[in-house]
Amino acid sequence: MLTLTTLASGSSGNCTLVSDGHTHLLIDAGISARRITNALKALDIDPKELAGVLVTHEHSDHISGLATLTKQLSFPLYASSGTARALCAKLTALDENRVHSFTPGASFEIGALAVETFPTPHDAAQSTGYALSCGGRKAAIVTDLGHVTPEVEEGIKGAHLLVAETNHDPEWLRSGSYPYFLKERILGSEGHLSNQDGARLICSAAAQGAKTVVLAHLSKDNNTPQRAYDTVAMALMRQGAELERDVVLAVAPRVEMGCSYRV
């Protein structure tokens, strides 16, 4: 059985725990080391038992807790080759021997967890999405992407649980107070998924059997949990899905630990 818990999800910090009960992995560490260790303890996990951190990319909201966390604990890091180089350049005290690099598309095992990787289109060195499997169950995490690619669709294929980005409402973003360059970055092909684009990806995953979907990386200024939920819920219902029966839909909290989902 796989358990997934978001510890934080948004532009101020991202961190997700995936565990099979024995092997505990974090996807990103974009919140403080104290918040991470306190969250692990609240979940009855000794932080010293952390088996590793899978890094999606080097932006600060995904790695801000890594420097301190790597000083406190001895886990390995896993990152694409491009992300690994960017990490070592940003975190100059990081021991490069702790970083296990790969080319997106590679698969490997950590304990009993099988890890699949796939490239994601984001304005970072070599952004990566992850899918983790154990005992025939699969959870996929895909945020920070400007558009959906065939590699992303293949990477999440067969996921029973999907954490997917619904970052913004495009009209709210366009009419909001962000400077023009930032609006263009977010709306660009290497920016972030809108509610509508996220909904299309989620509908595709649901049609392939995804039973639990968690909406993630919501903008504080250009979205609300209710608006993201309603956009995706309407898309799923138009597809013929009945919420709670066919698909459980939830929204990851931005700054606190979310629910634990089991698949």
Backbone as JSON, one array per atom type, in Angstrom:
{
  "sequence": "MLTLTTLASGSSGNCTLVSDGHTHLLIDAGISARRITNALKALDIDPKELAGVLVTHEHSDHISGLATLTKQLSFPLYASSGTARALCAKLTALDENRVHSFTPGASFEIGALAVETFPTPHDAAQSTGYALSCGGRKAAIVTDLGHVTPEVEEGIKGAHLLVAETNHDPEWLRSGSYPYFLKERILGSEGHLSNQDGARLICSAAAQGAKTVVLAHLSKDNNTPQRAYDTVAMALMRQGAELERDVVLAVAPRVEMGCSYRV",
  "N": [[0.83, -1.19, 0.0], [0.5, 2.23, -0.81], [1.12, 5.42, 0.6], [0.38, 8.83, 0.43], [1.2, 12.12, 1.26], [0.75, 15.54, 1.24], [2.96, 17.98, 2.34], [3.25, 20.66, 1.99], [2.12, 22.89, -0.56], [2.54, 25.02, -3.05], [3.39, 28.35, -4.27], [4.97, 29.3, -2.24], [6.25, 27.16, -1.16], [7.0, 23.68, -1.53], [6.44, 20.28, -0.84], [6.24, 16.82, -0.62], [5.29, 13.73, 0.78], [5.86, 10.33, 0.13], [5.15, 7.01, 0.88], [5.64, 3.53, 1.6], [5.2, 2.48, 3.99], [7.52, 1.47, 4.96], [9.68, 2.37, 3.39], [10.43, 5.7, 3.06], [9.94, 8.54, 1.21], [10.65, 11.84, 0.11], [9.24, 14.13, -2.15], [10.72, 16.8, -3.34], [11.84, 19.54, -1.23], [10.88, 22.09, -0.24], [10.24, 23.64, 1.93], [10.94, 24.69, 5.32], [13.51, 22.9, 7.1], [12.81, 22.32, 9.72], [10.0, 22.38, 9.66], [9.59, 20.2, 7.97], [10.73, 18.0, 9.39], [9.16, 18.1, 11.71], [6.65, 17.55, 10.59], [7.07, 14.94, 9.65], [7.46, 13.6, 12.08], [4.94, 13.99, 13.2], [3.55, 12.27, 11.63], [4.37, 9.91, 12.62], [6.88, 9.09, 11.75], [10.28, 8.58, 11.95], [12.56, 11.08, 11.32], [15.18, 10.3, 10.71], [14.85, 8.01, 9.33], [14.3, 8.64, 6.77], [14.43, 7.89, 3.38], [15.28, 9.21, 1.15], [15.33, 12.14, -1.03], [13.51, 13.16, -3.75], [14.11, 15.34, -6.27], [12.38, 17.75, -8.08], [13.03, 20.1, -9.52], [15.23, 23.0, -9.5], [14.21, 25.4, -8.43], [13.57, 27.78, -5.82], [11.28, 27.37, -4.23], [11.09, 24.7, -4.13], [13.37, 23.63, -3.09], [14.24, 24.93, -0.8], [14.52, 24.01, 1.81], [16.49, 22.13, 1.72], [19.31, 22.54, 2.17], [19.69, 22.83, 4.99], [18.41, 20.49, 5.82], [19.97, 18.45, 4.71], [22.24, 18.75, 6.2], [21.42, 17.88, 8.67], [20.49, 15.27, 8.34], [21.21, 12.08, 6.76], [20.36, 11.25, 4.21], [20.15, 10.24, 0.68], [20.09, 12.27, -2.34], [18.05, 12.56, -5.25], [18.06, 13.45, -8.58], [17.57, 14.89, -11.84], [20.2, 15.04, -14.31], [20.72, 17.69, -15.18], [19.34, 19.16, -13.22], [20.75, 18.32, -10.98], [23.28, 19.47, -11.39], [22.55, 22.18, -11.24], [21.62, 22.27, -8.62], [23.97, 21.74, -7.12], [25.38, 23.99, -7.78], [23.83, 25.98, -6.62], [23.57, 25.2, -3.92], [26.19, 25.35, -2.35], [27.52, 24.06, -0.3], [26.71, 21.5, -0.44], [27.31, 18.03, -0.51], [28.44, 16.55, -3.29], [28.58, 13.85, -3.73], [26.38, 12.78, -2.57], [24.36, 13.09, -4.3], [22.38, 11.5, -6.59], [22.24, 11.2, -9.91], [20.25, 11.25, -12.95], [18.91, 10.59, -16.23], [15.95, 12.11, -17.35], [13.21, 9.98, -17.77], [14.34, 7.7, -17.02], [14.21, 4.78, -14.9], [14.21, 3.5, -11.57], [14.93, 1.83, -8.42], [14.08, 2.37, -5.01], [14.44, 1.08, -2.03], [11.52, -0.77, -1.56], [10.12, 0.64, -3.37], [9.32, 1.45, -6.66], [10.57, 3.75, -8.92], [9.6, 5.94, -11.4], [10.61, 8.25, -13.86], [10.06, 11.32, -15.65], [10.34, 13.84, -18.19], [9.45, 17.28, -17.64], [7.94, 20.25, -18.92], [9.3, 23.1, -17.99], [10.61, 26.23, -16.82], [13.36, 25.62, -15.98], [16.48, 23.96, -15.14], [16.42, 21.14, -15.84], [13.72, 19.97, -15.55], [11.67, 17.6, -13.78], [9.2, 15.03, -13.52], [7.6, 12.65, -11.31], [6.7, 9.23, -10.77], [5.61, 6.8, -8.54], [5.64, 3.43, -7.53], [4.27, 0.51, -5.96], [3.55, -2.78, -5.06], [1.69, -3.08, -7.13], [0.31, -0.71, -7.13], [0.09, 2.77, -7.96], [1.35, 6.05, -7.72], [1.42, 9.34, -8.94], [3.17, 12.4, -9.41], [2.85, 15.56, -10.65], [3.68, 18.67, -11.24], [4.33, 22.19, -11.89], [4.58, 22.79, -14.78], [4.4, 24.04, -18.05], [2.83, 23.18, -20.15], [1.05, 20.25, -21.27], [2.73, 17.39, -22.19], [3.43, 14.59, -24.45], [5.2, 12.95, -23.04], [4.64, 13.54, -20.38], [1.97, 12.65, -20.23], [2.38, 9.94, -20.69], [3.94, 9.37, -18.48], [2.21, 9.6, -16.26], [0.42, 7.68, -16.78], [-1.79, 5.11, -15.91], [-1.77, 5.7, -13.22], [-3.04, 5.37, -9.95], [-3.41, 7.25, -8.05], [-3.2, 10.7, -8.38], [-1.31, 13.61, -8.21], [-1.77, 16.73, -9.29], [-1.06, 19.74, -11.1], [-2.95, 22.69, -10.75], [-2.67, 25.66, -11.27], [-3.56, 28.35, -11.76], [-6.22, 30.68, -12.59], [-6.66, 31.68, -15.81], [-7.84, 34.15, -16.69], [-8.08, 35.63, -14.35], [-5.37, 35.87, -13.77], [-4.43, 37.35, -16.01], [-5.78, 39.78, -15.67], [-4.89, 40.64, -13.27], [-2.57, 41.96, -10.76], [0.06, 41.3, -11.23], [3.32, 41.9, -12.66], [3.91, 42.42, -16.19], [5.91, 40.73, -17.35], [5.99, 38.59, -15.57], [3.42, 37.55, -15.71], [3.51, 36.66, -18.38], [5.49, 34.72, -18.15], [4.28, 32.8, -16.43], [2.05, 32.07, -17.94], [3.26, 31.0, -20.13], [4.75, 28.42, -22.27], [6.52, 27.06, -20.71], [5.77, 27.5, -18.15], [3.25, 27.46, -15.84], [0.52, 25.19, -15.2], [-2.82, 26.01, -16.01], [-6.09, 26.08, -14.41], [-7.9, 25.01, -16.26], [-6.27, 23.62, -18.11], [-5.06, 21.83, -16.39], [-7.34, 20.42, -15.65], [-7.96, 19.08, -18.04], [-5.8, 17.31, -18.22], [-6.25, 15.82, -15.91], [-8.75, 14.67, -16.45], [-8.01, 12.95, -18.5], [-6.34, 11.22, -17.06], [-8.2, 10.17, -15.25], [-9.88, 8.79, -16.97], [-8.25, 6.72, -17.51], [-8.2, 5.35, -15.18], [-7.49, 6.61, -12.75], [-8.25, 7.12, -9.41], [-8.1, 8.8, -7.25], [-7.51, 12.21, -6.98], [-5.45, 14.93, -6.41], [-5.38, 18.34, -6.27], [-2.87, 20.7, -6.94], [-0.2, 23.07, -6.13], [-1.43, 25.62, -6.22], [-1.95, 29.02, -7.06], [-1.61, 31.75, -4.85], [-2.61, 34.28, -5.39], [-3.93, 34.22, -7.86], [-5.89, 32.33, -7.98], [-8.27, 30.19, -6.34], [-8.89, 27.63, -3.89], [-11.55, 26.69, -4.15], [-12.3, 27.55, -6.72], [-10.48, 26.2, -8.38], [-11.17, 23.55, -7.73], [-13.89, 23.48, -8.56], [-13.64, 23.92, -11.34], [-12.25, 21.63, -12.22], [-13.96, 19.62, -11.25], [-16.31, 20.09, -12.73], [-15.38, 19.49, -15.31], [-14.78, 16.77, -15.04], [-17.33, 15.75, -14.49], [-18.66, 16.4, -16.85], [-17.44, 14.55, -18.43], [-18.64, 12.31, -17.58], [-18.06, 11.21, -15.14], [-18.73, 10.42, -11.74], [-18.37, 12.23, -8.88], [-16.67, 11.26, -5.9], [-17.71, 8.68, -6.11], [-16.59, 7.66, -8.54], [-14.25, 9.19, -8.8], [-12.24, 10.57, -6.34], [-11.84, 13.81, -5.36], [-9.63, 16.34, -4.35], [-8.06, 19.19, -2.73], [-4.77, 20.26, -2.29], [-3.49, 21.74, 0.64], [-1.95, 24.98, 0.82], [0.04, 25.9, 2.68], [0.16, 24.21, 4.84], [0.22, 20.87, 6.29], [-1.41, 18.36, 4.41], [-4.13, 16.01, 3.98], [-3.61, 12.44, 4.39], [-3.38, 10.18, 1.77], [-4.33, 7.0, 0.69], [-3.46, 4.34, -1.44]],
  "CA": [[0.0, 0.0, 0.0], [1.18, 3.51, -0.86], [0.5, 6.56, 1.27], [0.91, 10.11, -0.04], [0.79, 13.26, 2.07], [1.4, 16.81, 0.89], [3.35, 18.76, 3.51], [2.98, 22.02, 1.54], [2.0, 22.89, -2.01], [2.25, 26.35, -3.55], [4.58, 29.12, -4.65], [5.8, 29.57, -1.07], [6.96, 25.96, -0.74], [6.43, 22.41, -1.96], [7.05, 19.08, -0.27], [5.27, 15.72, -0.58], [5.81, 12.46, 1.29], [5.3, 9.08, -0.38], [5.69, 5.94, 1.72], [4.97, 2.24, 1.59], [5.21, 2.05, 5.38], [8.9, 1.14, 5.32], [10.53, 3.32, 2.66], [9.81, 7.02, 3.1], [10.58, 9.44, 0.26], [10.09, 13.16, -0.12], [9.39, 14.79, -3.44], [11.08, 18.18, -3.05], [11.98, 19.98, 0.16], [10.8, 23.53, -0.42], [9.86, 24.29, 3.19], [12.06, 24.61, 6.26], [13.84, 21.58, 7.65], [12.03, 22.12, 10.95], [8.63, 22.0, 9.28], [9.63, 18.85, 7.41], [10.96, 17.01, 10.45], [7.97, 18.09, 12.57], [5.58, 16.85, 9.88], [7.38, 13.5, 9.67], [7.19, 13.11, 13.44], [3.48, 13.97, 13.36], [3.09, 11.09, 10.9], [5.03, 8.77, 13.27], [8.06, 8.69, 10.99], [11.53, 9.14, 12.45], [13.25, 11.72, 10.2], [16.4, 9.57, 10.38], [14.48, 6.9, 8.45], [14.03, 9.15, 5.42], [15.24, 7.14, 2.42], [15.79, 10.07, 0.09], [14.51, 13.24, -1.56], [13.46, 13.26, -5.21], [14.01, 16.77, -6.56], [11.8, 17.99, -9.41], [13.85, 21.14, -10.17], [16.04, 23.76, -8.55], [13.61, 26.65, -7.97], [13.68, 27.85, -4.36], [10.1, 26.84, -3.55], [11.2, 23.24, -4.14], [14.63, 23.16, -2.47], [14.71, 25.86, 0.24], [14.85, 23.31, 3.06], [17.48, 21.07, 1.5], [20.63, 22.81, 2.75], [19.66, 22.48, 6.41], [18.0, 19.1, 5.99], [21.11, 17.58, 4.4], [23.2, 18.83, 7.32], [20.87, 17.18, 9.82], [20.19, 13.87, 8.04], [22.18, 11.53, 5.81], [19.68, 10.64, 3.07], [20.62, 10.63, -0.66], [19.24, 13.08, -3.2], [17.88, 12.06, -6.6], [17.7, 14.57, -9.45], [18.06, 14.79, -13.2], [21.58, 15.53, -14.44], [20.7, 19.15, -15.23], [18.95, 19.66, -11.9], [21.86, 18.03, -10.05], [24.3, 20.51, -11.58], [22.0, 23.43, -10.72], [21.58, 22.13, -7.17], [25.32, 21.87, -6.59], [25.78, 25.39, -7.96], [23.07, 26.8, -5.67], [23.87, 24.76, -2.55], [27.64, 25.13, -2.5], [28.01, 23.17, 0.76], [26.16, 20.17, -0.67], [28.24, 16.99, -0.92], [28.0, 16.05, -4.59], [28.5, 12.39, -3.68], [25.05, 12.4, -2.08], [23.38, 13.33, -5.36], [22.28, 10.46, -7.61], [21.64, 11.85, -11.08], [19.68, 10.38, -13.97], [18.28, 11.26, -17.37], [14.5, 11.91, -17.27], [12.78, 8.8, -18.52], [14.95, 6.56, -16.35], [13.51, 4.15, -13.78], [15.11, 2.87, -10.59], [14.24, 1.41, -7.21], [14.55, 2.8, -3.7], [13.73, 0.13, -1.18], [10.5, -1.51, -2.31], [9.42, 1.56, -4.25], [9.81, 1.63, -8.02], [10.48, 5.17, -9.27], [9.66, 6.29, -12.82], [10.82, 9.68, -14.06], [9.71, 11.82, -16.98], [10.62, 15.28, -18.31], [8.34, 18.22, -17.6], [8.33, 21.51, -19.54], [9.31, 24.19, -17.04], [11.79, 27.06, -17.04], [14.39, 25.2, -15.04], [17.57, 23.29, -15.85], [15.95, 19.88, -16.44], [12.61, 19.66, -14.65], [11.3, 16.19, -13.83], [8.06, 14.51, -12.77], [7.85, 11.33, -10.72], [5.64, 8.28, -10.45], [6.14, 5.79, -7.63], [4.78, 2.25, -7.52], [4.56, -0.57, -5.03], [2.46, -3.72, -4.93], [0.69, -2.88, -8.16], [-0.35, 0.59, -6.96], [0.95, 3.81, -8.51], [1.05, 7.46, -7.45], [2.2, 10.23, -9.8], [3.2, 13.81, -8.99], [3.23, 16.37, -11.81], [3.4, 20.1, -11.1], [5.33, 23.05, -12.51], [4.74, 22.54, -16.21], [3.67, 25.03, -18.83], [1.86, 22.5, -20.98], [1.08, 18.79, -21.14], [3.45, 16.75, -23.28], [3.23, 13.14, -24.49], [5.99, 12.32, -21.97], [3.87, 13.69, -19.13], [0.81, 11.76, -20.31], [2.88, 8.58, -20.52], [4.46, 9.23, -17.12], [1.15, 9.43, -15.27], [-0.47, 6.61, -17.26], [-2.0, 4.01, -14.97], [-1.7, 6.12, -11.82], [-4.26, 5.27, -9.15], [-3.48, 8.54, -7.35], [-2.5, 11.73, -9.15], [-1.17, 14.98, -7.73], [-1.66, 17.48, -10.55], [-1.07, 21.19, -10.96], [-3.98, 23.62, -11.22], [-2.01, 26.81, -10.66], [-4.18, 29.67, -11.88], [-7.28, 30.99, -13.53], [-5.99, 32.56, -16.78], [-8.42, 35.5, -16.75], [-7.66, 36.31, -13.13], [-3.96, 36.2, -13.9], [-4.26, 38.42, -16.99], [-6.34, 41.04, -15.17], [-4.35, 40.89, -11.95], [-1.55, 42.99, -10.52], [1.41, 40.84, -11.53], [3.95, 42.59, -13.79], [3.69, 41.76, -17.48], [6.87, 39.65, -17.6], [5.64, 37.45, -14.74], [2.23, 36.96, -16.33], [3.93, 35.93, -19.57], [6.21, 33.53, -17.71], [3.34, 31.81, -15.9], [1.18, 31.62, -19.03], [4.06, 30.45, -21.22], [4.82, 26.97, -22.46], [7.36, 26.49, -19.66], [5.32, 28.12, -16.91], [2.43, 26.65, -14.93], [-0.77, 24.77, -15.76], [-4.05, 26.65, -15.56], [-7.15, 25.17, -13.96], [-8.49, 24.32, -17.41], [-5.31, 22.65, -18.65], [-4.96, 20.78, -15.38], [-8.56, 19.61, -15.73], [-7.85, 18.18, -19.19], [-4.87, 16.25, -17.85], [-6.91, 14.99, -14.9], [-9.78, 13.88, -17.13], [-7.31, 11.87, -19.19], [-5.9, 10.25, -16.06], [-9.39, 9.51, -14.71], [-10.35, 7.85, -17.98], [-7.36, 5.56, -17.46], [-8.33, 4.63, -13.92], [-7.12, 7.35, -11.55], [-9.38, 7.16, -8.5], [-7.9, 9.91, -6.32], [-6.79, 13.32, -7.61], [-5.18, 16.04, -5.51], [-5.01, 19.54, -7.0], [-1.67, 21.17, -6.25], [0.55, 24.25, -6.56], [-2.36, 26.71, -6.52], [-1.49, 30.37, -6.83], [-2.28, 32.48, -3.77], [-3.22, 35.5, -5.9], [-4.64, 34.05, -9.12], [-6.72, 31.14, -7.91], [-8.75, 29.79, -5.02], [-9.17, 26.19, -3.87], [-12.89, 26.4, -4.66], [-12.35, 27.75, -8.18], [-9.77, 25.07, -9.0], [-12.0, 22.36, -7.54], [-15.09, 23.55, -9.39], [-13.26, 23.77, -12.74], [-11.93, 20.22, -12.47], [-15.16, 18.82, -11.0], [-17.2, 20.22, -13.88], [-14.79, 18.76, -16.43], [-14.95, 15.34, -14.79], [-18.75, 15.41, -14.62], [-18.98, 16.42, -18.28], [-16.9, 13.31, -18.97], [-19.48, 11.23, -17.1], [-17.61, 10.7, -13.85], [-19.45, 10.84, -10.54], [-17.4, 12.5, -7.82], [-16.69, 10.4, -4.72], [-17.89, 7.28, -6.52], [-15.59, 7.32, -9.56], [-13.02, 9.93, -8.53], [-12.17, 11.42, -5.16], [-11.14, 15.03, -5.75], [-9.26, 17.14, -3.18], [-7.11, 20.27, -2.99], [-3.68, 20.28, -1.32], [-3.3, 23.04, 1.29], [-0.75, 25.69, 0.37], [1.1, 26.12, 3.66], [0.15, 23.25, 5.94], [0.15, 19.48, 5.87], [-2.71, 17.92, 3.96], [-4.56, 14.66, 4.36], [-2.87, 11.3, 3.85], [-4.19, 9.41, 0.83], [-3.82, 5.64, 0.55], [-3.84, 3.66, -2.68]],
  "C": [[0.87, 1.25, 0.0], [0.39, 4.56, -0.1], [1.18, 7.83, 0.77], [0.32, 11.23, 0.81], [1.51, 14.5, 1.58], [1.71, 17.56, 2.19], [3.19, 20.24, 3.26], [2.92, 21.99, 0.03], [1.59, 24.28, -2.49], [3.54, 27.11, -3.82], [5.47, 29.45, -3.47], [6.51, 28.32, -0.55], [6.23, 24.7, -1.11], [7.19, 21.23, -1.36], [5.96, 18.02, -0.13], [5.97, 14.47, -0.09], [5.09, 11.31, 0.61], [5.96, 7.95, 0.39], [4.93, 4.65, 1.47], [4.9, 1.67, 3.0], [6.59, 1.71, 5.89], [9.89, 2.1, 4.66], [9.8, 4.65, 2.56], [10.6, 7.98, 2.21], [9.87, 10.77, 0.23], [10.26, 13.52, -1.59], [9.52, 16.27, -3.14], [11.14, 18.45, -1.55], [12.01, 21.5, 0.15], [10.25, 24.28, 0.77], [10.99, 24.05, 4.18], [12.27, 23.19, 6.76], [13.04, 21.29, 8.91], [10.62, 21.7, 10.62], [8.59, 20.58, 8.73], [9.77, 17.82, 8.51], [9.77, 16.95, 11.4], [6.81, 17.36, 11.91], [5.82, 15.35, 9.87], [7.07, 12.9, 11.04], [5.69, 13.02, 13.71], [2.86, 12.77, 12.66], [3.73, 9.8, 11.44], [6.17, 8.2, 12.45], [9.28, 9.37, 11.6], [12.26, 9.79, 11.26], [14.53, 11.0, 9.78], [16.12, 8.39, 9.44], [14.16, 7.35, 7.04], [14.99, 8.51, 4.43], [15.79, 7.99, 1.29], [14.83, 11.18, -0.26], [14.65, 13.23, -3.07], [13.2, 14.72, -5.55], [13.45, 16.97, -7.97], [12.61, 19.01, -10.2], [14.4, 22.06, -9.09], [15.43, 25.08, -8.1], [13.45, 26.62, -6.45], [12.46, 27.28, -3.64], [10.06, 25.31, -3.57], [12.45, 22.72, -3.42], [15.05, 23.98, -1.25], [15.07, 25.18, 1.56], [15.99, 22.32, 2.94], [18.81, 21.31, 2.2], [20.68, 22.4, 4.21], [19.34, 21.01, 6.6], [19.16, 18.14, 5.71], [22.2, 17.65, 5.45], [22.74, 17.98, 8.51], [20.75, 15.68, 9.6], [21.08, 13.39, 6.89], [21.56, 10.86, 4.59], [20.34, 11.04, 1.75], [19.6, 11.53, -1.36], [19.19, 12.45, -4.58], [17.39, 13.22, -7.46], [18.21, 14.29, -10.86], [19.46, 15.39, -13.27], [21.63, 17.05, -14.43], [20.34, 19.75, -13.89], [20.07, 19.45, -10.89], [22.94, 19.1, -10.17], [23.82, 21.84, -11.0], [21.95, 23.42, -9.2], [22.96, 22.39, -6.56], [25.84, 23.31, -6.73], [25.08, 26.3, -6.95], [23.44, 26.49, -4.23], [25.34, 24.37, -2.5], [28.2, 24.19, -1.43], [27.53, 21.73, 0.58], [27.24, 19.2, -1.14], [27.72, 16.36, -2.21], [27.87, 14.53, -4.6], [27.14, 11.9, -3.17], [23.99, 12.5, -3.17], [23.46, 12.22, -6.4], [21.54, 11.05, -8.8], [21.18, 10.83, -12.11], [19.21, 11.23, -15.13], [16.77, 11.04, -17.27], [14.02, 10.86, -18.26], [13.34, 7.54, -17.89], [14.04, 6.04, -15.24], [14.53, 3.52, -12.85], [14.29, 2.51, -9.35], [14.91, 2.01, -5.98], [13.77, 1.98, -2.69], [12.77, -0.68, -2.01], [9.74, -0.63, -3.28], [10.09, 1.65, -5.62], [9.54, 3.08, -8.42], [10.6, 5.31, -10.79], [9.82, 7.8, -12.93], [10.44, 10.08, -15.47], [9.95, 13.32, -17.03], [9.35, 16.1, -18.25], [8.79, 19.56, -18.17], [8.19, 22.69, -18.58], [10.61, 24.96, -17.22], [12.85, 26.83, -15.96], [15.42, 24.39, -15.82], [17.13, 22.02, -16.56], [14.85, 19.31, -15.53], [12.08, 18.25, -14.89], [10.04, 15.91, -13.01], [8.35, 13.1, -12.31], [6.57, 10.53, -10.59], [6.26, 7.17, -9.62], [5.13, 4.66, -7.5], [5.25, 1.25, -6.48], [3.34, -1.48, -4.95], [1.34, -3.52, -5.93], [-0.08, -1.59, -8.05], [0.61, 1.69, -7.37], [0.43, 5.2, -8.14], [1.97, 8.32, -8.31], [2.06, 11.66, -9.33], [3.69, 14.62, -10.17], [2.74, 17.8, -11.6], [4.5, 20.87, -11.82], [5.59, 22.67, -13.97], [3.85, 23.51, -16.98], [2.63, 24.43, -19.76], [2.04, 21.0, -20.82], [1.72, 18.2, -22.39], [3.11, 15.26, -23.33], [4.01, 12.42, -23.39], [5.29, 12.42, -20.63], [2.69, 12.73, -19.13], [1.23, 10.31, -20.11], [3.34, 8.34, -19.08], [3.39, 8.98, -16.08], [0.19, 8.29, -15.64], [-0.57, 5.49, -16.23], [-1.93, 4.4, -13.51], [-3.06, 5.96, -11.14], [-4.5, 6.56, -8.38], [-2.63, 9.54, -8.12], [-2.5, 13.05, -8.39], [-0.86, 15.83, -8.96], [-1.8, 18.97, -10.31], [-2.34, 21.82, -11.54], [-3.58, 24.97, -10.61], [-2.86, 28.07, -10.66], [-5.41, 29.65, -12.77], [-6.7, 32.0, -14.52], [-6.53, 33.99, -16.8], [-8.07, 36.29, -15.49], [-6.21, 36.74, -13.23], [-3.77, 37.38, -14.85], [-4.73, 39.77, -16.46], [-5.77, 41.44, -13.81], [-3.19, 41.87, -11.93], [-0.13, 42.55, -10.82], [2.01, 41.66, -12.67], [3.84, 41.75, -15.06], [4.62, 40.57, -17.68], [6.51, 38.41, -16.8], [4.38, 36.77, -15.26], [2.61, 36.11, -17.54], [4.68, 34.65, -19.19], [5.25, 32.43, -17.26], [2.48, 31.23, -17.01], [1.94, 30.92, -20.15], [4.14, 28.94, -21.23], [5.74, 26.28, -21.47], [7.03, 27.11, -18.31], [4.56, 27.17, -16.02], [1.09, 26.32, -15.58], [-1.92, 25.57, -15.16], [-5.02, 25.6, -15.03], [-7.69, 24.35, -15.13], [-7.55, 23.28, -17.99], [-5.09, 21.51, -17.67], [-6.16, 19.85, -15.43], [-8.49, 18.63, -16.9], [-6.91, 17.02, -18.88], [-5.53, 15.28, -16.87], [-7.99, 14.13, -15.52], [-9.16, 12.71, -17.88], [-6.88, 10.8, -18.21], [-7.09, 9.48, -15.48], [-9.93, 8.48, -15.69], [-9.5, 6.59, -18.01], [-7.33, 4.9, -16.09], [-7.91, 5.35, -12.66], [-8.36, 7.52, -10.66], [-9.29, 8.29, -7.48], [-7.06, 10.97, -7.0], [-6.67, 14.45, -6.59], [-4.69, 17.22, -6.34], [-3.91, 20.26, -6.22], [-1.1, 22.43, -6.88], [-0.38, 25.38, -7.0], [-1.72, 28.06, -6.2], [-2.29, 31.01, -5.71], [-3.1, 33.63, -4.33], [-4.13, 35.29, -7.1], [-5.52, 32.81, -9.16], [-7.3, 31.05, -6.51], [-8.96, 28.29, -5.04], [-10.54, 25.86, -4.45], [-12.97, 26.54, -6.17], [-11.64, 26.61, -8.9], [-10.61, 23.81, -8.91], [-13.19, 22.36, -8.49], [-14.76, 23.35, -10.87], [-13.0, 22.31, -13.08], [-13.16, 19.35, -12.28], [-16.11, 18.88, -12.19], [-16.68, 19.46, -15.08], [-14.98, 17.26, -16.26], [-16.41, 14.92, -14.97], [-19.2, 15.44, -16.07], [-18.5, 15.15, -18.96], [-17.72, 12.1, -18.52], [-19.07, 10.64, -15.77], [-18.49, 11.24, -12.74], [-18.44, 11.0, -9.42], [-17.71, 11.65, -6.59], [-16.93, 8.94, -5.08], [-16.79, 6.86, -7.49], [-14.24, 7.96, -9.27], [-13.18, 10.73, -7.24], [-11.29, 12.62, -5.5], [-10.89, 15.88, -4.51], [-8.27, 18.22, -3.61], [-6.05, 20.26, -1.9], [-3.58, 21.66, -0.68], [-1.98, 23.67, 0.86], [0.37, 25.64, 1.4], [1.06, 25.18, 4.85], [0.03, 21.84, 5.39], [-1.28, 19.11, 5.5], [-3.06, 16.56, 4.49], [-3.6, 13.62, 3.8], [-3.81, 10.48, 2.98], [-3.54, 8.04, 0.62], [-4.34, 5.02, -0.73], [-3.3, 2.24, -2.65]]
}
